[in-house]
């Protein structure tokens, strides 16, 4: 009986971890897809969309923050309120080898998001000047990523990460080819493939790491995951923006894409070795 109860407890814990990983991977992509489309539509509707849109976004953020405070706490409370707000970023010893193997996947995923949101390839290369068109590009990338995470929910973490890294590398390569050819149709064909990799690459990485930390360590591990992810989201874009003035948009985009491809393939090989 004790063995059966232990197996059931382990199975329940695994299900909770998987559900949490799916939410952490799917919801950011879904929010990005919805927000980009709404912002693009608002820009087309009025020339003064900036302030109302960000005011609405601030209001939604306040409502979500209030919801977090109202949500029942499942973890034990050990410290005071102000002490709990001190940032804690740590990779548990049990997760460190796996973390550094999948870190390139985290980098490649969010560097891809940064490139689509900042470099403006769809505007300058393909002439998509309307706000709704530009938002639809981001929605196609992030929305496909969210759907891919949903459909990959029954696959193993390793299989999800392998698919994600290869899909991201292939989708990025096809995107670079479309830019070289100046073909909007090739670009639209590459978008869903890159989007599927954008979602499952991050989902597979999170699912690979989450079970390696204890319940008391998981918050710090997720902080490390998102620190790497958001540094990749913003840092390479700043470098690319500085290089655009001297190298041009096309050359910078190709170099940027080449880095993403190398990182995705490095994560694929690292996972294969691990």
N, C-alpha and C positions, 0 to 999 in steps of 0.2 A: 504493500500500500504506500509506503514512504517513497519507493522508487517511482511509482505511478504519479504520486503527487508532485514529486520533483520534476518529472518530465512535463507535466501540465503547467507548472509554474514557469519552467524554461520556455515552453511554447508560447505562453501568454506574454512573457517578457519580450520574446522575439517579435511577436506581432505588434506590440506597442512601439518597439524601436522602429520597425518597418513603417508603421503608420506615421510616426514622427518624421522619419526621413522623407517620406513621400510628401508630407505637408511642407517641410522646409525646402524641398526642391521644386515642387509644383507651384506653390503660391507666389513666390517672387516672380516666376516667369509669367504666370497668369496676370498678376498685377501690372507688370511691365507691358504686356500685350494690350490690356484694357486701357491703361493710362495713356499709352502712345496714340491709340486710335481716338480716344476722347480729346486729347490735346490737339491732334491734327484737325479734327472736325471743328473744334472751337476756333482755331486759327483761321480756317476758311470762312467761318460765320461772321467774324468781326475782327477788326484791326486792333481792338483793345482787349484781346483775350488773355493776355499775360497775367494781369493782376487778379481778375476774377477766378482764373483757373488755379493759381497758386493759393488764393484764399480758400477756395473749395478744398484743395488738397490739404491745407493746414487744418481745416475743420474736420475732415475725415480722419486725419492723424490723431487729433484730440479725442475723437469718438473711439477710435481703436485703443488709444492709451487708457481711456476710462474703462473700456471693456476688459483690458488686461488686469486692471486693479480689481474689478468686480469678479473676475474669474476665480473659482476655487483653487487654492494652492495645493499641489500634490506633493511637494518636497518639504521636508522638515525645516523649520526655521531655527537657525543657529546663531545669527548675529542681528544687530540692530539695523534699522533702515539705512542709515548713512553708510555704514560699513558694507552693506550689501551692494551699494552702488559703485564701489571701487572696482575698476576693471580687472578681471582675472583672465589672462590668456595663457594656457598651458597645454602642452601635449603630453598625456600620460605615457609613461615608459613603455607600456604594452602596445601603444598605438604608434610610437615614433617611426619604426621602420616602414610601416604601411603608409603613414602620413606623408613621408618624403617621397615614396613611390608614386602616390597619387597627386601630390602637390602640382606637378605640371598640368594635370587635367583640370584642377581648379583654376590655374593661371590661364590656360587656353580658353576655358569656358567664358570667364568674365572679361578677358581681353577681347574676345569676339563681341560680347555685348557692348563694350566700350567703343569698338570700331564702328559698329552700326549706328550708335547714338551720336557720334561726334564728328567723324571725318566727312560726312556729307557726300559719300560716293554716289548715292542715288540722285542727288541734286546735280552735281557737276559733271558726272559721266553720262547719266541716263536722262537728265532733264526732268526729274520728278519734282516740280517746284511747288505743287499744291500741298498744303498741310496734311490733308487726308491721305494723299499718296505717300508722303514721307512717313506718316504714322502707320500706314498699312504695311510698309516694309518692316518696321520694328515689330508690328503685331504678327506678321507672318513668321518672323524668326522666333520670337518669344512664345507665341501661341502654339506653334508646332512643337516647341520644346516642352510646354506644359502637357500637351496631348501625348507626346512621346513618353513622358514620365508616367502618365496614367496607364498607358498600354504596357509599359515595362514593369508594372507593379508585381507581376507574378514571376518574372525572370530573376535569376540570381544576381547578386551584386557584381560578381566578376563578369558575367555575360553582359550586363547592362553597361558596365564601364568599358568593356572592349568594344561593344557596338558604338557607344557614344564617342570614344576617341577616334575610331575609324570614320564614323559619319562626319564628325567635325572636321577632320583633316581633309576628307574627300569634298565636303561641301565648301570649305574654304578654297581648296584648289580650283574647283569649278567656278567659284565666284571670281577668283583672280583671272581665270581664262575668259570669263564673260566681260570683265573690265578691259582686257587686252583686245578682245574682239569688238567691244562696244555694243554687245548684243543684250538688249533688255530681256529677251526671251530666255537666253542662257542664264541670266542673272535671276530671273524668277524661278527657273528650274532648280538652281543651286540653293535658293533660299530655304525651302522645306528640308532639304538634306542637312544643311548647316544648322537649321533650327532643331532638328531631331537630335543632332550631336550636341547642340547647346544645352538642351534639357537633360538628356540621359548621361552625358559626361559628368555633370555636376551631381545628378541623382546617384549614379553608380559610385562616385567618389564618397559621397556622404554615407551611403549604405555600407560601403566597405569599412569605414572608420568607426561608425557609431557603436557597433557591438564590441569594439576593442576597449572601451572605457566603461568603468563602473558608473552607477547612477550618480554618485557624488562628483564624478570627474567629467561628466558629459557636457555640462554647461561650459566649462573651460575649453574643452576640445572643440565645441561648436564655435566658440569665440575665436579660436585659432583658425578654423576653417574659413570663417567669414572675414577674418583679417587678411588672409592670403587672397581671398576672392576679391575683396573690394580694393585692395592695393592693385591687383591686376586690372580691375575695372577702371581705375583712374590714372595710375602711373604711366602705363605705356601710351595712353592717349596724349598726355602732356608732352612726352618725348616726340610722338608723331606730329603733334601740332607745331613743335619747334622746327621739325625737319621739313614740313610742307613748304615753307617759304624758300628753302634752298634746293630741295630735291624735286618739288612738285608733288601734286596729289597722287598721281598714278604710281610713281616710283615709291613714295612713302607707303601707299596702300599695299603694294606688292611685298615690300619688305616686312610690313606689319603682318600680312597674311602668312608669309614664310615662317615667321617666328611662331605663330599660332599652330601651323602644321607641325613644326618641329616639336613643340611642347606636347601636342596631342599624341604624336607618335612615340615620344619619350614615355608618356604615361602608359600607352599601350604596351610597350616593351617592358616597362617596369612592372606592370601588373602581371604580364606573362611570366617574368622571372620570379615574381613573388608567389 
